[in-house]
Amino acid sequence: IMGSHGATVAAARAGLGATLVSRDGVRPLLAGGALVELPVPGTPLPRPWHVVTHPDATASTELLIRHLLADDTLGWRAPPGSGSGSGSGPPGSGPGPDDAGGRLDDRGADHG
């Protein structure tokens, strides 16, 4: 088991096997022919993306989080039970006064 995305990509580039990575992370290598994408059933995998930060978020980080939560077209919401996005409006409508940064999910996240 390798400990980083870069290590698994480097191993695949060296011919040591295959790796499962985001296409976005290796797009230049695919375009340049250094790697090839294999047609594997069940891929690409749907994955939830998360915004994370230090527990003591900076003002600019909190501004970004407010922006992500306020615009429904972006698809971000606070995960259930986090307290984020629990202002006066419905869940995901925007942050309340007690919200902190770093606790956002995309709408497809599975919390079960």
N, CA, C and O atoms as a GROMACS GRO file, in nm:
protein
  448
    1ILE      N    1   0.085  -0.117   0.000
    1ILE     CA    2   0.000   0.000   0.000
    1ILE      C    3   0.090   0.123   0.000
    1ILE      O    4   0.186   0.132   0.077
    2MET      N    5   0.057   0.217  -0.086
    2MET     CA    6   0.134   0.340  -0.096
    2MET      C    7   0.060   0.452  -0.025
    2MET      O    8  -0.063   0.454  -0.021
    3GLY      N    9   0.135   0.544   0.031
    3GLY     CA   10   0.076   0.646   0.114
    3GLY      C   11   0.033   0.773   0.046
    3GLY      O   12  -0.016   0.864   0.114
    4SER      N   13   0.047   0.785  -0.086
    4SER     CA   14   0.008   0.911  -0.148
    4SER      C   15  -0.037   0.888  -0.291
    4SER      O   16  -0.002   0.789  -0.355
    5HIS      N   17  -0.115   0.983  -0.339
    5HIS     CA   18  -0.160   0.983  -0.477
    5HIS      C   19  -0.040   0.985  -0.570
    5HIS      O   20  -0.034   0.909  -0.667
    6GLY      N   21   0.056   1.071  -0.541
    6GLY     CA   22   0.175   1.083  -0.626
    6GLY      C   23   0.253   0.954  -0.636
    6GLY      O   24   0.305   0.920  -0.743
    7ALA      N   25   0.262   0.880  -0.526
    7ALA     CA   26   0.337   0.755  -0.527
    7ALA      C   27   0.268   0.650  -0.612
    7ALA      O   28   0.335   0.575  -0.684
    8THR      N   29   0.136   0.642  -0.606
    8THR     CA   30   0.065   0.543  -0.687
    8THR      C   31   0.074   0.577  -0.835
    8THR      O   32   0.087   0.488  -0.919
    9VAL      N   33   0.066   0.706  -0.868
    9VAL     CA   34   0.078   0.748  -1.008
    9VAL      C   35   0.220   0.720  -1.058
    9VAL      O   36   0.238   0.673  -1.170
   10ALA      N   37   0.320   0.750  -0.976
   10ALA     CA   38   0.458   0.724  -1.015
   10ALA      C   39   0.481   0.576  -1.039
   10ALA      O   40   0.551   0.538  -1.133
   11ALA      N   41   0.422   0.492  -0.955
   11ALA     CA   42   0.437   0.347  -0.973
   11ALA      C   43   0.372   0.302  -1.104
   11ALA      O   44   0.429   0.219  -1.176
   12ALA      N   45   0.255   0.354  -1.134
   12ALA     CA   46   0.189   0.318  -1.260
   12ALA      C   47   0.272   0.366  -1.379
   12ALA      O   48   0.285   0.294  -1.478
   13ARG      N   49   0.327   0.486  -1.370
   13ARG     CA   50   0.411   0.539  -1.479
   13ARG      C   51   0.535   0.453  -1.500
   13ARG      O   52   0.585   0.440  -1.612
   14ALA      N   53   0.585   0.394  -1.390
   14ALA     CA   54   0.705   0.310  -1.399
   14ALA      C   55   0.673   0.168  -1.444
   14ALA      O   56   0.763   0.085  -1.458
   15GLY      N   57   0.544   0.139  -1.467
   15GLY     CA   58   0.507   0.006  -1.513
   15GLY      C   59   0.492  -0.096  -1.402
   15GLY      O   60   0.495  -0.216  -1.427
   16LEU      N   61   0.475  -0.049  -1.278
   16LEU     CA   62   0.466  -0.141  -1.164
   16LEU      C   63   0.324  -0.184  -1.131
   16LEU      O   64   0.302  -0.252  -1.031
   17GLY      N   65   0.227  -0.146  -1.213
   17GLY     CA   66   0.090  -0.187  -1.188
   17GLY      C   67  -0.007  -0.078  -1.228
   17GLY      O   68   0.027   0.015  -1.302
   18ALA      N   69  -0.128  -0.091  -1.179
   18ALA     CA   70  -0.235   0.004  -1.208
   18ALA      C   71  -0.274   0.076  -1.081
   18ALA      O   72  -0.246   0.029  -0.971
   19THR      N   73  -0.340   0.189  -1.095
   19THR     CA   74  -0.388   0.263  -0.980
   19THR      C   75  -0.526   0.318  -1.011
   19THR      O   76  -0.561   0.336  -1.128
   20LEU      N   77  -0.602   0.344  -0.909
   20LEU     CA   78  -0.735   0.401  -0.921
   20LEU      C   79  -0.727   0.544  -0.872
   20LEU      O   80  -0.714   0.568  -0.752
   21VAL      N   81  -0.733   0.641  -0.965
   21VAL     CA   82  -0.718   0.782  -0.932
   21VAL      C   83  -0.823   0.863  -1.009
   21VAL      O   84  -0.886   0.813  -1.102
   22SER      N   85  -0.839   0.986  -0.968
   22SER     CA   86  -0.927   1.078  -1.039
   22SER      C   87  -0.865   1.113  -1.174
   22SER      O   88  -0.746   1.141  -1.184
   23ARG      N   89  -0.948   1.109  -1.279
   23ARG     CA   90  -0.900   1.147  -1.412
   23ARG      C   91  -0.844   1.289  -1.412
   23ARG      O   92  -0.745   1.317  -1.478
   24ASP      N   93  -0.909   1.377  -1.336
   24ASP     CA   94  -0.862   1.516  -1.330
   24ASP      C   95  -0.719   1.525  -1.279
   24ASP      O   96  -0.644   1.613  -1.321
   25GLY      N   97  -0.681   1.436  -1.189
   25GLY     CA   98  -0.547   1.439  -1.132
   25GLY      C   99  -0.438   1.391  -1.225
   25GLY      O  100  -0.320   1.418  -1.201
   26VAL      N  101  -0.475   1.320  -1.331
   26VAL     CA  102  -0.374   1.266  -1.423
   26VAL      C  103  -0.401   1.306  -1.568
   26VAL      O  104  -0.341   1.251  -1.660
   27ARG      N  105  -0.491   1.401  -1.588
   27ARG     CA  106  -0.528   1.442  -1.725
   27ARG      C  107  -0.407   1.474  -1.813
   27ARG      O  108  -0.403   1.427  -1.927
   28PRO      N  109  -0.308   1.551  -1.766
   28PRO     CA  110  -0.192   1.578  -1.852
   28PRO      C  111  -0.114   1.451  -1.887
   28PRO      O  112  -0.062   1.440  -1.998
   29LEU      N  113  -0.106   1.358  -1.795
   29LEU     CA  114  -0.033   1.233  -1.822
   29LEU      C  115  -0.108   1.146  -1.922
   29LEU      O  116  -0.046   1.078  -2.004
   30LEU      N  117  -0.241   1.148  -1.916
   30LEU     CA  118  -0.321   1.076  -2.014
   30LEU      C  119  -0.307   1.140  -2.152
   30LEU      O  120  -0.288   1.071  -2.252
   31ALA      N  121  -0.317   1.273  -2.156
   31ALA     CA  122  -0.308   1.345  -2.282
   31ALA      C  123  -0.171   1.326  -2.348
   31ALA      O  124  -0.160   1.318  -2.470
   32GLY      N  125  -0.067   1.318  -2.266
   32GLY     CA  126   0.069   1.301  -2.318
   32GLY      C  127   0.107   1.158  -2.347
   32GLY      O  128   0.215   1.132  -2.401
   33GLY      N  129   0.021   1.063  -2.312
   33GLY     CA  130   0.050   0.923  -2.339
   33GLY      C  131   0.134   0.853  -2.234
   33GLY      O  132   0.169   0.736  -2.252
   34ALA      N  133   0.168   0.922  -2.123
   34ALA     CA  134   0.247   0.858  -2.018
   34ALA      C  135   0.165   0.754  -1.943
   34ALA      O  136   0.221   0.659  -1.887
   35LEU      N  137   0.033   0.772  -1.940
   35LEU     CA  138  -0.059   0.676  -1.881
   35LEU      C  139  -0.173   0.652  -1.978
   35LEU      O  140  -0.202   0.736  -2.063
   36VAL      N  141  -0.236   0.537  -1.967
   36VAL     CA  142  -0.356   0.507  -2.044
   36VAL      C  143  -0.467   0.470  -1.947
   36VAL      O  144  -0.443   0.408  -1.843
   37GLU      N  145  -0.589   0.507  -1.983
   37GLU     CA  146  -0.706   0.475  -1.901
   37GLU      C  147  -0.758   0.338  -1.942
   37GLU      O  148  -0.781   0.312  -2.061
   38LEU      N  149  -0.778   0.250  -1.844
   38LEU     CA  150  -0.828   0.116  -1.871
   38LEU      C  151  -0.980   0.114  -1.855
   38LEU      O  152  -1.033   0.172  -1.761
   39PRO      N  153  -1.051   0.047  -1.946
   39PRO     CA  154  -1.196   0.036  -1.935
   39PRO      C  155  -1.233  -0.071  -1.832
   39PRO      O  156  -1.240  -0.189  -1.865
   40VAL      N  157  -1.257  -0.031  -1.710
   40VAL     CA  158  -1.288  -0.123  -1.601
   40VAL      C  159  -1.435  -0.105  -1.560
   40VAL      O  160  -1.477   0.007  -1.528
   41PRO      N  161  -1.513  -0.213  -1.560
   41PRO     CA  162  -1.653  -0.201  -1.518
   41PRO      C  163  -1.664  -0.139  -1.378
   41PRO      O  164  -1.585  -0.170  -1.289
   42GLY      N  165  -1.762  -0.052  -1.361
   42GLY     CA  166  -1.784   0.012  -1.232
   42GLY      C  167  -1.708   0.142  -1.214
   42GLY      O  168  -1.718   0.206  -1.109
   43THR      N  169  -1.631   0.182  -1.315
   43THR     CA  170  -1.560   0.309  -1.306
   43THR      C  171  -1.614   0.400  -1.414
   43THR      O  172  -1.660   0.353  -1.518
   44PRO      N  173  -1.609   0.529  -1.392
   44PRO     CA  174  -1.555   0.596  -1.274
   44PRO      C  175  -1.647   0.579  -1.153
   44PRO      O  176  -1.768   0.561  -1.166
   45LEU      N  177  -1.587   0.586  -1.036
   45LEU     CA  178  -1.660   0.574  -0.911
   45LEU      C  179  -1.721   0.709  -0.871
   45LEU      O  180  -1.653   0.812  -0.879
   46PRO      N  181  -1.847   0.709  -0.828
   46PRO     CA  182  -1.901   0.835  -0.775
   46PRO      C  183  -1.842   0.859  -0.637
   46PRO      O  184  -1.847   0.771  -0.551
   47ARG      N  185  -1.786   0.976  -0.615
   47ARG     CA  186  -1.723   1.006  -0.486
   47ARG      C  187  -1.771   1.139  -0.434
   47ARG      O  188  -1.782   1.236  -0.508
   48PRO      N  189  -1.800   1.143  -0.305
   48PRO     CA  190  -1.833   1.273  -0.246
   48PRO      C  191  -1.706   1.355  -0.227
   48PRO      O  192  -1.600   1.301  -0.194
   49TRP      N  193  -1.717   1.482  -0.248
   49TRP     CA  194  -1.605   1.575  -0.225
   49TRP      C  195  -1.635   1.653  -0.100
   49TRP      O  196  -1.751   1.686  -0.073
   50HIS      N  197  -1.534   1.684  -0.024
   50HIS     CA  198  -1.550   1.755   0.103
   50HIS      C  199  -1.457   1.876   0.106
   50HIS      O  200  -1.344   1.871   0.057
   51VAL      N  201  -1.506   1.983   0.163
   51VAL     CA  202  -1.422   2.100   0.188
   51VAL      C  203  -1.373   2.086   0.332
   51VAL      O  204  -1.454   2.067   0.422
   52VAL      N  205  -1.244   2.094   0.354
   52VAL     CA  206  -1.187   2.080   0.487
   52VAL      C  207  -1.094   2.196   0.516
   52VAL      O  208  -1.039   2.257   0.425
   53THR      N  209  -1.078   2.227   0.643
   53THR     CA  210  -0.988   2.333   0.684
   53THR      C  211  -0.947   2.308   0.828
   53THR      O  212  -0.996   2.216   0.894
   54HIS      N  213  -0.859   2.390   0.876
   54HIS     CA  214  -0.817   2.389   1.016
   54HIS      C  215  -0.939   2.424   1.102
   54HIS      O  216  -1.023   2.502   1.058
   55PRO      N  217  -0.950   2.370   1.224
   55PRO     CA  218  -1.066   2.403   1.310
   55PRO      C  219  -1.084   2.553   1.335
   55PRO      O  220  -1.197   2.599   1.353
   56ASP      N  221  -0.976   2.628   1.335
   56ASP     CA  222  -0.984   2.773   1.352
   56ASP      C  223  -0.973   2.839   1.215
   56ASP      O  224  -0.869   2.894   1.179
   57ALA      N  225  -1.082   2.833   1.139
   57ALA     CA  226  -1.082   2.882   1.002
   57ALA      C  227  -1.055   3.033   0.997
   57ALA      O  228  -1.100   3.108   1.083
   58THR      N  229  -0.981   3.074   0.895
   58THR     CA  230  -0.954   3.216   0.876
   58THR      C  231  -1.080   3.283   0.823
   58THR      O  232  -1.174   3.216   0.780
   59ALA      N  233  -1.082   3.415   0.828
   59ALA     CA  234  -1.196   3.491   0.778
   59ALA      C  235  -1.219   3.464   0.630
   59ALA      O  236  -1.334   3.454   0.586
   60SER      N  237  -1.112   3.452   0.552
   60SER     CA  238  -1.130   3.426   0.409
   60SER      C  239  -1.186   3.286   0.384
   60SER      O  240  -1.264   3.266   0.291
   61THR      N  241  -1.148   3.190   0.468
   61THR     CA  242  -1.203   3.056   0.456
   61THR      C  243  -1.352   3.057   0.488
   61THR      O  244  -1.431   2.996   0.417
   62GLU      N  245  -1.389   3.126   0.594
   62GLU     CA  246  -1.530   3.134   0.630
   62GLU      C  247  -1.611   3.205   0.522
   62GLU      O  248  -1.726   3.170   0.499
   63LEU      N  249  -1.552   3.302   0.456
   63LEU     CA  250  -1.619   3.371   0.346
   63LEU      C  251  -1.645   3.273   0.231
   63LEU      O  252  -1.753   3.272   0.173
   64LEU      N  253  -1.545   3.192   0.198
   64LEU     CA  254  -1.562   3.092   0.094
   64LEU      C  255  -1.675   2.996   0.131
   64LEU      O  256  -1.759   2.964   0.048
   65ILE      N  257  -1.677   2.950   0.255
   65ILE     CA  258  -1.780   2.855   0.299
   65ILE      C  259  -1.918   2.918   0.291
   65ILE      O  260  -2.013   2.854   0.246
   66ARG      N  261  -1.931   3.044   0.334
   66ARG     CA  262  -2.060   3.114   0.322
   66ARG      C  263  -2.104   3.120   0.176
   66ARG      O  264  -2.222   3.100   0.144
   67HIS      N  265  -2.010   3.147   0.087
   67HIS     CA  266  -2.040   3.154  -0.056
   67HIS      C  267  -2.088   3.018  -0.107
   67HIS      O  268  -2.188   3.011  -0.179
   68LEU      N  269  -2.019   2.911  -0.072
   68LEU     CA  270  -2.057   2.778  -0.118
   68LEU      C  271  -2.196   2.739  -0.068
   68LEU      O  272  -2.274   2.680  -0.142
   69LEU      N  273  -2.226   2.772   0.057
   69LEU     CA  274  -2.356   2.736   0.114
   69LEU      C  275  -2.469   2.824   0.062
   69LEU      O  276  -2.583   2.779   0.053
   70ALA      N  277  -2.439   2.947   0.029
   70ALA     CA  278  -2.544   3.041  -0.009
   70ALA      C  279  -2.594   3.020  -0.152
   70ALA      O  280  -2.708   3.055  -0.181
   71ASP      N  281  -2.514   2.965  -0.240
   71ASP     CA  282  -2.551   2.949  -0.379
   71ASP      C  283  -2.594   2.805  -0.405
   71ASP      O  284  -2.509   2.717  -0.422
   72ASP      N  285  -2.725   2.781  -0.409
   72ASP     CA  286  -2.776   2.645  -0.428
   72ASP      C  287  -2.731   2.583  -0.561
   72ASP      O  288  -2.723   2.461  -0.571
   73THR      N  289  -2.701   2.664  -0.661
   73THR     CA  290  -2.659   2.610  -0.790
   73THR      C  291  -2.522   2.543  -0.782
   73THR      O  292  -2.488   2.464  -0.870
   74LEU      N  293  -2.444   2.573  -0.680
   74LEU     CA  294  -2.313   2.509  -0.664
   74LEU      C  295  -2.324   2.368  -0.609
   74LEU      O  296  -2.232   2.288  -0.625
   75GLY      N  297  -2.436   2.337  -0.544
   75GLY     CA  298  -2.459   2.201  -0.496
   75GLY      C  299  -2.401   2.166  -0.361
   75GLY      O  300  -2.401   2.049  -0.324
   76TRP      N  301  -2.353   2.263  -0.285
   76TRP     CA  302  -2.294   2.234  -0.155
   76TRP      C  303  -2.397   2.250  -0.045
   76TRP      O  304  -2.489   2.331  -0.055
   77ARG      N  305  -2.381   2.171   0.060
   77ARG     CA  306  -2.467   2.180   0.178
   77ARG      C  307  -2.387   2.136   0.299
   77ARG      O  308  -2.284   2.068   0.286
   78ALA      N  309  -2.434   2.174   0.416
   78ALA     CA  310  -2.372   2.128   0.540
   78ALA      C  311  -2.414   1.984   0.563
   78ALA      O  312  -2.531   1.951   0.540
   79PRO      N  313  -2.324   1.896   0.608
   79PRO     CA  314  -2.363   1.758   0.634
   79PRO      C  315  -2.458   1.751   0.752
   79PRO      O  316  -2.454   1.837   0.840
   80PRO      N  317  -2.545   1.649   0.756
   80PRO     CA  318  -2.641   1.635   0.866
   80PRO      C  319  -2.570   1.632   1.002
   80PRO      O  320  -2.468   1.566   1.018
   81GLY      N  321  -2.625   1.704   1.096
   81GLY     CA  322  -2.574   1.704   1.233
   81GLY      C  323  -2.451   1.789   1.257
   81GLY      O  324  -2.398   1.789   1.368
   82SER      N  325  -2.404   1.864   1.156
   82SER     CA  326  -2.281   1.940   1.174
   82SER      C  327  -2.304   2.075   1.239
   82SER      O  328  -2.212   2.133   1.297
   83GLY      N  329  -2.426   2.127   1.228
   83GLY     CA  330  -2.453   2.261   1.277
   83GLY      C  331  -2.429   2.365   1.171
   83GLY      O  332  -2.477   2.478   1.185
   84SER      N  333  -2.355   2.333   1.064
   84SER     CA  334  -2.331   2.429   0.957
   84SER      C  335  -2.454   2.443   0.872
   84SER      O  336  -2.526   2.345   0.848
   85GLY      N  337  -2.478   2.562   0.826
   85GLY     CA  338  -2.592   2.585   0.739
   85GLY      C  339  -2.724   2.586   0.813
   85GLY      O  340  -2.830   2.577   0.751
   86SER      N  341  -2.719   2.596   0.945
   86SER     CA  342  -2.842   2.587   1.023
   86SER      C  343  -2.890   2.723   1.068
   86SER      O  344  -2.941   2.738   1.179
   87GLY      N  345  -2.874   2.822   0.983
   87GLY     CA  346  -2.921   2.956   1.014
   87GLY      C  347  -3.071   2.962   1.015
   87GLY      O  348  -3.136   2.860   1.040
   88SER      N  349  -3.128   3.077   0.989
   88SER     CA  350  -3.272   3.093   0.998
   88SER      C  351  -3.346   3.028   0.882
   88SER      O  352  -3.466   3.006   0.894
   89GLY      N  353  -3.280   2.998   0.772
   89GLY     CA  354  -3.345   2.938   0.657
   89GLY      C  355  -3.338   2.786   0.662
   89GLY      O  356  -3.292   2.729   0.761
   90PRO      N  357  -3.384   2.720   0.556
   90PRO     CA  358  -3.379   2.574   0.550
   90PRO      C  359  -3.236   2.525   0.540
   90PRO      O  360  -3.147   2.604   0.507
   91PRO      N  361  -3.210   2.395   0.568
   91PRO     CA  362  -3.074   2.342   0.558
   91PRO      C  363  -3.014   2.371   0.422
   91PRO      O  364  -3.079   2.353   0.318
   92GLY      N  365  -2.890   2.414   0.423
   92GLY     CA  366  -2.820   2.444   0.300
   92GLY      C  367  -2.848   2.582   0.244
   92GLY      O  368  -2.792   2.618   0.141
   93SER      N  369  -2.934   2.660   0.311
   93SER     CA  370  -2.970   2.790   0.257
   93SER      C  371  -2.868   2.897   0.292
   93SER      O  372  -2.876   3.009   0.241
   94GLY      N  373  -2.776   2.866   0.378
   94GLY     CA  374  -2.675   2.963   0.417
   94GLY      C  375  -2.636   2.942   0.561
   94GLY      O  376  -2.710   2.880   0.637
   95PRO      N  377  -2.522   2.992   0.598
   95PRO     CA  378  -2.471   2.970   0.733
   95PRO      C  379  -2.543   3.057   0.836
   95PRO      O  380  -2.587   3.168   0.807
   96GLY      N  381  -2.552   3.003   0.954
   96GLY     CA  382  -2.605   3.079   1.066
   96GLY      C  383  -2.490   3.138   1.145
   96GLY      O  384  -2.374   3.120   1.109
   97PRO      N  385  -2.520   3.209   1.252
   97PRO     CA  386  -2.415   3.277   1.328
   97PRO      C  387  -2.319   3.183   1.399
   97PRO      O  388  -2.208   3.224   1.433
   98ASP      N  389  -2.359   3.059   1.422
   98ASP     CA  390  -2.272   2.966   1.493
   98ASP      C  391  -2.192   2.876   1.399
   98ASP      O  392  -2.121   2.787   1.446
   99ASP      N  393  -2.202   2.898   1.269
   99ASP     CA  394  -2.135   2.810   1.175
   99ASP      C  395  -1.985   2.833   1.174
   99ASP      O  396  -1.936   2.944   1.192
  100ALA      N  397  -1.913   2.722   1.153
  100ALA     CA  398  -1.767   2.728   1.141
  100ALA      C  399  -1.727   2.667   1.008
  100ALA      O  400  -1.807   2.597   0.946
  101GLY      N  401  -1.608   2.692   0.965
  101GLY     CA  402  -1.562   2.643   0.836
  101GLY      C  403  -1.527   2.497   0.837
  101GLY      O  404  -1.512   2.434   0.942
  102GLY      N  405  -1.514   2.443   0.714
  102GLY     CA  406  -1.460   2.310   0.697
  102GLY      C  407  -1.557   2.196   0.707
  102GLY      O  408  -1.513   2.082   0.715
  103ARG      N  409  -1.687   2.220   0.707
  103ARG     CA  410  -1.780   2.110   0.722
  103ARG      C  411  -1.886   2.118   0.612
  103ARG      O  412  -2.003   2.145   0.639
  104LEU      N  413  -1.845   2.093   0.491
  104LEU     CA  414  -1.936   2.096   0.378
  104LEU      C  415  -1.930   1.965   0.303
  104LEU      O  416  -1.827   1.897   0.304
  105ASP      N  417  -2.038   1.930   0.239
  105ASP     CA  418  -2.048   1.811   0.157
  105ASP      C  419  -2.113   1.846   0.026
  105ASP      O  420  -2.187   1.945   0.017
  106ASP      N  421  -2.087   1.767  -0.077
  106ASP     CA  422  -2.167   1.783  -0.197
  106ASP      C  423  -2.298   1.707  -0.176
  106ASP      O  424  -2.309   1.630  -0.080
  107ARG      N  425  -2.393   1.727  -0.260
  107ARG     CA  426  -2.525   1.667  -0.240
  107ARG      C  427  -2.524   1.516  -0.254
  107ARG      O  428  -2.617   1.452  -0.206
  108GLY      N  429  -2.424   1.458  -0.316
  108GLY     CA  430  -2.422   1.314  -0.335
  108GLY      C  431  -2.355   1.236  -0.223
  108GLY      O  432  -2.338   1.115  -0.235
  109ALA      N  433  -2.316   1.303  -0.116
  109ALA     CA  434  -2.240   1.235  -0.010
  109ALA      C  435  -2.327   1.135   0.065
  109ALA      O  436  -2.445   1.160   0.090
  110ASP      N  437  -2.267   1.023   0.101
  110ASP     CA  438  -2.334   0.920   0.178
  110ASP      C  439  -2.279   0.925   0.320
  110ASP      O  440  -2.160   0.902   0.342
  111HIS      N  441  -2.364   0.955   0.414
  111HIS     CA  442  -2.321   0.966   0.554
  111HIS      C  443  -2.363   0.847   0.636
  111HIS      O  444  -2.360   0.852   0.759
  112GLY      N  445  -2.404   0.739   0.572
  112GLY     CA  446  -2.459   0.624   0.644
  112GLY      C  447  -2.359   0.535   0.694
  112GLY      O  448  -2.391   0.434   0.757
   0.00000   0.00000   0.00000
